[in-house]
Amino acid sequence: MLKPITQRVTDESEGGVFRFTFYCDICGSAKQSPPYKSETEGYNDAYERANREMIRSFNRCPVCMRFVCDDCFYLVDDKYICKECNAAALRVTGGNVKKKRLRERGKPYFAVVACLVLFLGGIGILTGDKPGGGDGPIDIASHPVPLAAFEEVIEGPGYLMPRIESAVIPAGTTGVELLLFNPAANECDLAFEIVLDGETLYKSGPVAPGMCIENVALDETLGAGEHRAVLIVSAYGQKNNDEMDGASMEITITAE
């Protein structure tokens, strides 16, 4: 099963109903998942579904990557950061704290946030490099599209990966409307490669859990029409960078 998004989770299942409680990684405040009936899905499926759905109830700090509640998530100088990472930054730089909710529960809220890069004591905290064309990874919580877009996932060999079936590109250009992301529940980095007729058109660097690539630039233009390509997903352990079993899926790129 997937590792829980928060460091602590308890099983509150009873009477044929599965339910789980997740706790903020800083203050321990609790958020309970919806109930899942055992007649419609098994325990493992209910747990993994809860793990994915509860991502929307927490905020992921782009520095320490922990999942925290709204009260532990601050807006500091137009950038979001968790309470403890902010305290560490203030010890070095000083400054004022301005708290703000990232999103209102139960309502759509689009947070437009710059990618946060902090250098504390000479240590840089980065989101990863990408040798392919396009923009580098950004935090899913910072992306302006609805969070539901990041719940379209399929099971890979030991991890989750985005469900992608098609993409659109203006004919004669290289910019593809494609959202590549690493689900926050994963314990590994993902890298993406687009191959068409045996030729690699795009290759990303590692994308950490909870991060996404929103702008993809192919190495060459495509003529008008539909192109059957293959999206190759590679996975790497976060602790030792060991390569895990990869996966692939067919996607249709329409140039119009």
Buried (B, 14 or more C-beta within 10 A) or exposed (E): EBEBBBBEBEEBBEEEBBBBBBBBBBEEBBBBBEBBEEEEBEEEEBBBBBBBBBBBBBBBBBBBBBBBBBEBBBBBEEBBBBBBBBEBBEEEEEEEBEEEEBBEEEEEEEBEBEBBEBEBEEEEBEBBEBEBBBEBBBBBBBBEEEBEEBBEBEEBEEBBBBEBEEBEBBEEEBBBBBBBBBBBBBBBBBBBBBBBEEEEBBBBBBBBBBBBBBBBBBEEBBEEEEBEBBBBBBBBEBEEEEEBEBBBBEBEBBBE
